Amino acid sequence: MPHSVGAAGDAFRSGDLSSRQLTETYIDCIEEFEPKLNAFISVLNEEAIATAEARDAELAAGLDRGPLHGIPIVVKDLFEVEGTRTTVGSEAFADRMSDSDATIVRKLKDAGCVILGKTNMNAFAAGVSGTNSTFGDVHNPWDLERSPGGSSSGTGAAIAAGLCLGGPGTDTGGSIRVPASWLGIAGIRPTFGLVSKNGVYPRSLSLDTIGPLARNVRDLAIFLDVMAGFDPKDPDTALAQPGLSYTDGLEDGVAGLRIGLVKNYSLTNIDPPVEAAIRAAADTFSDLGAEIVDIKVPPLEGQLDYAALFSEILLYEFNQILGDQFRSTPDAERLFGPIVTANLTDGAAVTQEQYEARIAERPSILAEVKSAFNSVDAFLTPSLPTTAPLLSAAAQDFGRGRQFTIPFSYTALPSVAVPCGFSPEGLPIGLQLVGDHFQEALLLRMASAFEAATMFHNRRPPIFCGG
């Protein structure tokens, strides 16, 4: 069975495999593994098979929509998909139906994708644990007792377990990069505004981004080609660059590029297996011809108060989005769940003055971080300082990763996460490459070179479709 978008597309076009056959294989695997993984809120079997048959008929008639023609994907359950429930992972929205598609869902459909189902997530994208008090916790296919990461937990787990070939996620404070790291797959948080947020239930209007998760970097680039671009329904996409292909130059390598290890940051407060993997990754980049340099980026060395950024920007905006509805809903704490309840309580305590002060200081901090790109092409950090904790772990075990995710959410910088090793327990470890605004193509090129040199992405978890 093909394990990449390109391999599946080749098989479709040669006649060795049809989209319907691949879709049915995935549906069978979802039925087998879903009781263990709990990755889905809704499985769209009939709709998926009908779409796959239509894509097969188009290919037979000479109509080829491009690399994603007939490719089965999953969609996180905060993206509007016409005619489906869009629960945002919450009992409060359990019966909420979508009457239209989110912009990127429409783009992915137009590109030929087959949607297998809507995936489980932290309620309202609140958290990185993959836990859900309404629909149940998502489990990590590498170790069912461990977190898959969130909030794009179901999408990440489905990809890692081989139940699809990719799908869109959202990343506010790390919800693409966290599951990518803990599940041994690839993900990219694009520059804020590169991908439309229209039709995606918001968590934070100034921090939310949309990006793909997939099994390898080339597939990320193929998905991003379709997803990126200006959308008149989302004014934040006004700066999105038209006409780029993220697959162009993907194999150009890293020779001559400069990659920065940030002093007092990149290798600070991380577990020993993660440190060893990041040091080895730096050596790999050096062997490939990149120059590894130590750099100082003062805002990343303690100037940024990650907890304050989280509470005074993200939670303030989350409360503006959802707070009134929460407080006017009977039995709200049960319906919305404990994490959302705590988030909204904390968000309501942030004053407008505190919030505006945080927003006002953002340009100067951003300028200081961006100035580092005058001397390096990208920063290298872990995606997270740990491997996946137990699902039953305490909140602080999930919070440590904010040192590597929130700063780049705050500065709206793009970052790509790919596997770079495994712990002694066999759990994936991810690295993060961070670039200047709209440098996604460069980051993907760097990640692709690393991936080709290491092959960590080819390792499969114990639970995997096709064995």
C-alpha positions as CSV (number, residue, x, y, z in Angstrom):
1,M,0.0,0.0,0.0
2,P,1.4,3.5,-0.9
3,H,2.5,5.5,2.1
4,S,2.9,8.9,0.4
5,V,0.8,11.2,-1.7
6,G,3.2,10.8,-4.6
7,A,3.3,7.0,-4.5
8,A,-0.5,6.9,-4.3
9,G,-0.9,9.3,-7.2
10,D,1.5,7.2,-9.3
11,A,-0.5,4.1,-8.5
12,F,-3.8,5.8,-9.5
13,R,-2.4,7.0,-12.8
14,S,-0.8,3.7,-13.7
15,G,-3.9,1.7,-13.0
16,D,-2.3,-0.4,-10.3
17,L,-4.6,1.1,-7.6
18,S,-7.8,3.1,-7.6
19,S,-8.8,5.8,-5.2
20,R,-11.8,3.7,-4.2
21,Q,-9.6,0.7,-3.3
22,L,-7.3,2.9,-1.2
23,T,-10.2,4.6,0.5
24,E,-11.8,1.3,1.3
25,T,-8.5,0.0,2.7
26,Y,-8.4,3.0,5.0
27,I,-12.0,2.6,6.1
28,D,-11.3,-1.0,7.0
29,C,-8.2,0.1,9.0
30,I,-10.2,2.8,10.8
31,E,-12.8,0.3,11.8
32,E,-10.0,-2.0,13.1
33,F,-8.0,0.6,15.0
34,E,-10.5,3.2,16.0
35,P,-11.5,1.4,19.2
36,K,-7.8,1.7,20.3
37,L,-6.9,5.2,19.0
38,N,-10.2,7.1,19.2
39,A,-9.0,9.4,16.5
40,F,-12.4,10.3,14.9
41,I,-15.5,12.1,15.9
42,S,-17.3,11.3,12.6
43,V,-16.3,8.7,10.0
44,L,-17.7,9.6,6.5
45,N,-17.7,6.2,4.9
46,E,-20.4,6.6,2.3
47,E,-19.4,10.1,1.3
48,A,-15.7,9.1,1.0
49,I,-16.4,6.1,-1.2
50,A,-18.7,8.2,-3.4
51,T,-16.1,10.9,-3.8
52,A,-13.4,8.3,-4.5
53,E,-15.5,6.7,-7.2
54,A,-16.0,10.2,-8.8
55,R,-12.3,10.9,-8.8
56,D,-11.6,7.5,-10.4
57,A,-14.1,8.3,-13.1
58,E,-12.5,11.6,-13.8
59,L,-9.1,10.1,-14.2
60,A,-10.5,7.5,-16.5
61,A,-12.0,10.3,-18.6
62,G,-8.7,12.2,-18.7
63,L,-9.5,14.8,-16.0
64,D,-6.6,15.1,-13.6
65,R,-7.0,17.6,-10.8
66,G,-3.3,17.4,-9.8
67,P,-1.2,15.7,-7.1
68,L,-4.0,15.4,-4.6
69,H,-6.5,13.8,-7.0
70,G,-8.2,10.9,-5.2
71,I,-6.0,11.3,-2.1
72,P,-7.7,10.3,1.2
73,I,-7.3,12.7,4.0
74,V,-8.9,13.6,7.4
75,V,-10.2,17.0,8.6
76,K,-10.0,18.3,12.2
77,D,-13.4,18.8,13.6
78,L,-13.2,22.6,13.8
79,F,-13.2,23.0,10.0
80,E,-16.6,23.5,8.4
81,V,-17.4,20.7,6.0
82,E,-20.7,21.1,4.3
83,G,-23.3,18.5,5.4
84,T,-21.3,17.2,8.4
85,R,-21.3,17.8,12.2
86,T,-18.6,20.3,13.2
87,T,-18.5,19.8,17.0
88,V,-15.2,21.7,17.7
89,G,-14.6,18.7,20.1
90,S,-17.3,19.8,22.5
91,E,-20.6,18.5,23.8
92,A,-21.8,22.1,23.7
93,F,-21.7,21.9,19.9
94,A,-22.4,18.1,19.5
95,D,-25.3,18.7,17.1
96,R,-23.9,21.6,15.2
97,M,-24.1,21.1,11.4
98,S,-22.1,22.9,8.7
99,D,-23.9,24.3,5.7
100,S,-20.8,25.3,3.8
101,D,-17.1,24.5,3.5
102,A,-14.2,26.3,5.1
103,T,-12.1,27.9,2.4
104,I,-9.3,25.3,2.7
105,V,-11.7,22.4,2.8
106,R,-13.1,23.7,-0.5
107,K,-9.6,24.1,-1.9
108,L,-8.7,20.5,-0.9
109,K,-12.0,19.2,-2.3
110,D,-11.3,21.1,-5.6
111,A,-7.8,19.6,-5.7
112,G,-9.4,16.1,-5.6
113,C,-9.1,15.0,-1.9
114,V,-11.3,12.4,-0.4
115,I,-12.4,13.2,3.1
116,L,-12.5,10.1,5.3
117,G,-13.8,11.8,8.4
118,K,-13.7,14.5,11.0
119,T,-11.1,14.0,13.7
120,N,-11.1,14.2,17.5
121,M,-9.4,17.1,19.2
122,N,-9.0,19.0,22.5
123,A,-12.4,20.8,22.9
124,F,-12.2,24.2,21.2
125,A,-8.5,23.5,20.5
126,A,-7.8,24.3,24.1
127,G,-4.7,22.3,25.1
128,V,-1.9,20.1,23.8
129,S,-2.8,16.9,25.6
130,G,-5.2,15.2,23.1
131,T,-7.7,14.6,26.0
132,N,-11.4,15.2,25.5
133,S,-14.0,14.9,28.3
134,T,-16.9,14.4,25.7
135,F,-15.6,12.3,22.9
136,G,-12.8,10.5,24.9
137,D,-9.0,10.8,24.7
138,V,-7.0,10.2,21.6
139,H,-4.3,7.6,22.0
140,N,-0.7,7.6,20.6
141,P,-0.1,4.7,18.2
142,W,3.5,4.4,19.4
143,D,2.2,3.8,23.0
144,L,-1.5,3.8,23.7
145,E,-1.0,5.1,27.2
146,R,0.7,8.2,26.0
147,S,-0.5,11.5,24.6
148,P,-0.6,12.0,20.8
149,G,-0.2,15.8,21.4
150,G,-2.9,18.3,20.5
151,S,-5.0,20.0,19.8
152,S,-4.8,18.4,16.3
153,S,-4.6,15.0,18.1
154,G,-6.9,12.9,16.0
155,T,-5.5,14.1,12.7
156,G,-1.9,13.4,13.9
157,A,-2.8,10.0,15.3
158,A,-4.6,9.0,12.1
159,I,-1.7,10.0,9.9
160,A,0.9,8.3,12.2
161,A,-1.2,5.1,12.3
162,G,-1.4,5.0,8.5
163,L,-5.1,5.7,8.3
164,C,-4.9,8.4,5.7
165,L,-2.3,10.4,3.8
166,G,-2.5,13.8,5.6
167,G,-4.8,16.5,6.6
168,P,-5.1,20.1,7.8
169,G,-4.5,21.1,11.4
170,T,-4.6,24.4,13.3
171,D,-1.7,25.8,15.4
172,T,-2.3,28.6,17.8
173,G,0.3,27.8,20.5
174,G,1.7,24.6,19.0
175,S,-1.2,22.4,17.9
176,I,0.4,21.2,14.7
177,R,4.0,21.1,16.0
178,V,3.2,19.2,19.2
179,P,1.5,16.2,17.5
180,A,4.0,16.2,14.8
181,S,6.8,15.8,17.4
182,W,5.2,13.2,19.6
183,L,3.8,11.1,16.7
184,G,6.9,11.0,14.5
185,I,5.3,12.8,11.5
186,A,5.8,16.1,9.7
187,G,3.9,19.4,10.2
188,I,4.3,23.0,9.3
189,R,2.9,26.1,11.0
190,P,2.9,28.7,8.2
191,T,3.4,32.4,8.6
192,F,0.3,34.0,10.0
193,G,-1.9,34.9,7.1
194,L,-0.5,32.5,4.5
195,V,-3.5,30.2,4.8
196,S,-7.2,31.3,5.1
197,K,-8.9,30.9,8.4
198,N,-12.4,31.4,6.9
199,G,-14.7,28.6,8.1
200,V,-12.4,27.5,10.9
201,Y,-13.7,27.9,14.5
202,P,-11.2,30.4,16.1
203,R,-9.1,30.0,19.3
204,S,-7.2,33.3,19.0
205,L,-7.7,35.7,16.2
206,S,-4.2,37.1,16.3
207,L,-2.4,33.8,16.7
208,D,-4.3,31.1,14.8
209,T,-2.7,29.5,11.8
210,I,-3.7,26.7,9.5
211,G,-1.3,24.2,8.1
212,P,-0.9,20.6,6.9
213,L,0.3,17.5,8.8
214,A,1.6,14.5,6.7
215,R,4.0,11.6,6.8
216,N,6.9,13.4,4.9
217,V,8.0,16.8,3.9
218,R,7.2,16.5,0.2
219,D,3.6,15.8,1.1
220,L,3.6,18.9,3.3
221,A,4.7,20.9,0.3
222,I,2.0,19.4,-1.9
223,F,-0.7,20.2,0.6
224,L,0.6,23.7,1.2
225,D,0.6,24.4,-2.5
226,V,-3.2,23.9,-2.4
227,M,-3.9,25.5,1.0
228,A,-1.9,28.8,0.7
229,G,-3.0,32.0,-0.8
230,F,-5.2,35.1,-0.6
231,D,-8.8,34.7,0.4
232,P,-11.2,37.7,0.2
233,K,-13.1,36.2,3.1
234,D,-10.0,36.4,5.4
235,P,-8.3,39.8,5.3
236,D,-5.3,38.4,7.2
237,T,-4.3,36.7,3.9
238,A,-3.7,40.0,2.1
239,L,0.1,39.4,2.2
240,A,0.0,35.8,1.1
241,Q,2.3,35.4,-1.9
242,P,0.6,34.2,-5.1
243,G,1.9,31.7,-7.6
244,L,4.5,29.9,-5.4
245,S,5.0,26.2,-5.5
246,Y,6.5,24.7,-2.3
247,T,7.7,21.6,-4.2
248,D,10.0,23.7,-6.4
249,G,13.6,23.4,-5.3
250,L,12.7,20.9,-2.5
251,E,15.7,18.8,-3.3
252,D,18.2,21.6,-3.6
253,G,19.9,20.8,-0.3
254,V,21.3,22.9,2.5
255,A,24.9,23.5,1.3
256,G,25.9,27.1,2.1
257,L,22.9,27.8,4.4
258,R,23.5,29.0,8.0
259,I,21.5,27.4,10.8
260,G,21.4,29.0,14.2
261,L,21.5,27.3,17.6
262,V,20.1,30.0,19.9
263,K,22.3,30.4,23.0
264,N,20.5,29.8,26.3
265,Y,17.5,28.6,24.4
266,S,17.8,25.8,21.8
267,L,19.4,23.3,24.2
268,T,18.0,24.7,27.5
269,N,15.6,22.8,29.8
270,I,15.2,19.8,27.6
271,D,15.4,16.1,28.4
272,P,18.6,14.2,27.7
273,P,17.3,12.1,24.8
274,V,15.9,15.3,23.1
275,E,19.2,17.1,23.6
276,A,21.1,14.2,22.1
277,A,18.8,14.1,19.1
278,I,19.0,17.8,18.4
279,R,22.8,17.8,18.7
280,A,22.9,14.8,16.2
281,A,20.5,16.8,13.9
282,A,22.9,19.7,14.0
283,D,25.8,17.4,13.0
284,T,23.7,16.0,10.2
285,F,23.0,19.5,8.8
286,S,26.7,20.2,9.1
287,D,27.6,17.0,7.2
288,L,25.1,18.1,4.5
289,G,27.0,21.4,4.0
290,A,25.2,23.8,6.3
291,E,27.1,26.0,8.7
292,I,25.9,25.6,12.3
293,V,26.4,28.8,14.3
294,D,25.7,29.9,17.8
295,I,23.6,33.0,17.9
296,K,22.1,35.3,20.5
297,V,18.4,36.2,20.3
298,P,17.7,38.1,23.5
299,P,13.8,37.8,23.4
300,L,14.3,34.0,23.4
301,E,16.6,34.0,26.3
302,G,14.1,34.9,29.0
303,Q,12.8,38.3,27.9
304,L,9.6,36.8,26.7
305,D,7.2,35.7,29.6
306,Y,5.5,32.7,27.9
307,A,2.9,32.3,30.6
308,A,1.9,35.9,30.3
309,L,1.8,35.8,26.6
310,F,-0.5,32.8,26.8
311,S,-2.8,34.2,29.3
312,E,-2.9,37.9,28.3
313,I,-3.2,37.4,24.6
314,L,-4.5,34.0,23.7
315,L,-6.9,33.6,26.7
316,Y,-8.1,37.2,26.5
317,E,-9.0,36.6,22.8
318,F,-10.5,33.2,23.5
319,N,-12.8,34.8,26.1
320,Q,-13.8,37.4,23.6
321,I,-14.8,34.7,21.1
322,L,-16.6,32.3,23.4
323,G,-17.0,33.8,26.9
324,D,-20.5,35.3,26.5
325,Q,-21.9,32.1,25.0
326,F,-20.3,30.1,27.8
327,R,-21.7,32.3,30.5
328,S,-25.2,32.3,29.0
329,T,-25.4,28.5,28.6
330,P,-27.0,26.4,31.4
331,D,-24.7,23.6,32.8
332,A,-21.9,25.2,30.9
333,E,-19.0,23.7,32.8
334,R,-20.2,20.2,31.9
335,L,-21.0,21.0,28.3
336,F,-17.8,22.9,27.5
337,G,-15.5,20.8,29.7
338,P,-12.9,21.5,32.4
339,I,-10.1,22.9,30.2
340,V,-12.3,25.3,28.4
341,T,-14.0,26.4,31.6
342,A,-10.6,27.1,33.2
343,N,-9.4,28.9,30.1
344,L,-12.4,31.2,30.0
345,T,-12.2,31.9,33.7
346,D,-8.5,32.9,33.3
347,G,-9.3,34.9,30.1
348,A,-12.0,36.9,31.8
349,A,-9.6,38.0,34.5
350,V,-7.3,39.7,31.9
351,T,-8.1,43.3,31.5
352,Q,-8.2,45.1,28.1
353,E,-5.3,47.3,29.3
354,Q,-3.1,44.2,30.0
355,Y,-4.0,42.8,26.6
356,E,-3.4,46.0,24.7
357,A,0.0,46.4,26.5
358,R,1.0,42.9,25.3
359,I,-0.1,43.7,21.7
360,A,1.7,47.0,21.8
361,E,5.1,45.5,22.7
362,R,4.8,42.9,19.9
363,P,6.4,44.9,17.0
364,S,9.6,45.7,18.9
365,I,10.1,42.1,20.1
366,L,9.3,40.9,16.6
367,A,11.9,43.2,15.1
368,E,14.5,42.0,17.5
369,V,13.9,38.4,16.7
370,K,13.7,39.0,12.9
371,S,17.1,40.8,13.0
372,A,18.7,37.4,13.7
373,F,17.8,36.4,10.2
374,N,20.4,38.9,8.9
375,S,23.0,36.3,10.1
376,V,21.3,32.9,9.8
377,D,18.7,31.4,7.5
378,A,16.8,29.5,10.2
379,F,16.9,28.6,13.9
380,L,17.1,25.0,15.0
381,T,15.3,23.9,18.2
382,P,13.5,20.9,19.5
383,S,9.8,20.9,18.7
384,L,9.3,20.0,22.3
385,P,11.6,19.4,25.3
386,T,10.2,16.0,26.0
387,T,8.8,12.9,24.4
388,A,5.1,12.2,24.7
389,P,4.0,12.1,28.4
390,L,1.3,9.7,29.7
391,L,-2.2,10.8,28.9
392,S,-2.7,10.8,32.7
393,A,0.2,13.1,33.3
394,A,-0.2,16.4,35.2
395,A,-0.8,19.7,33.4
396,Q,2.8,20.8,33.9
397,D,4.1,17.9,32.0
398,F,2.3,19.2,28.9
399,G,3.2,22.9,29.6
400,R,7.0,22.7,29.3
401,G,6.9,22.8,25.5
402,R,5.6,26.3,25.4
403,Q,9.2,27.6,25.4
404,F,9.6,26.3,21.8
405,T,6.1,27.0,20.4
406,I,4.6,30.1,21.8
407,P,7.4,32.5,20.9
408,F,7.1,31.7,17.2
409,S,3.3,31.9,17.4
410,Y,3.7,35.4,19.0
411,T,6.1,36.5,16.3
412,A,4.0,34.9,13.5
413,L,7.1,33.2,12.2
414,P,6.8,29.9,10.2
415,S,8.2,26.7,11.7
416,V,8.4,23.1,10.4
417,A,8.6,20.1,12.6
418,V,10.0,16.7,11.5
419,P,11.2,13.6,13.4
420,C,14.8,13.6,14.3
421,G,15.2,10.5,16.5
422,F,13.7,8.2,19.1
423,S,14.0,7.9,22.9
424,P,15.3,4.7,24.5
425,E,11.6,3.8,25.0
426,G,11.0,4.1,21.2
427,L,9.1,7.3,21.4
428,P,9.5,9.9,18.5
429,I,11.5,13.1,19.0
430,G,10.9,16.1,16.8
431,L,13.1,19.1,15.7
432,Q,11.8,22.5,14.7
433,L,13.2,24.8,12.0
434,V,12.1,28.4,12.3
435,G,12.5,30.9,9.5
436,D,11.7,34.5,8.6
437,H,8.2,35.5,7.5
438,F,7.0,33.7,4.3
439,Q,10.2,31.5,4.1
440,E,8.2,28.3,4.1
441,A,9.8,27.1,0.9
442,L,13.3,27.4,2.4
443,L,12.2,25.6,5.6
444,L,10.7,22.8,3.7
445,R,13.9,22.5,1.6
446,M,16.0,22.2,4.8
447,A,13.6,19.7,6.4
448,S,13.5,17.7,3.2
449,A,17.3,17.4,3.1
450,F,17.4,16.3,6.7
451,E,14.6,13.8,6.1
452,A,16.4,12.2,3.1
453,A,19.6,11.9,5.1
454,T,18.1,10.3,8.2
455,M,14.9,8.4,7.2
456,F,13.4,8.7,10.7
457,H,10.0,9.3,9.0
458,N,10.0,5.8,7.6
459,R,9.7,4.1,11.1
460,R,6.2,2.8,11.8
461,P,4.4,2.6,15.2
462,P,3.1,-0.7,16.5
463,I,-0.4,0.3,15.4
464,F,-0.2,0.9,11.7
465,C,-2.5,0.2,8.7
466,G,-1.0,-2.5,6.6
467,G,1.4,-3.7,9.3
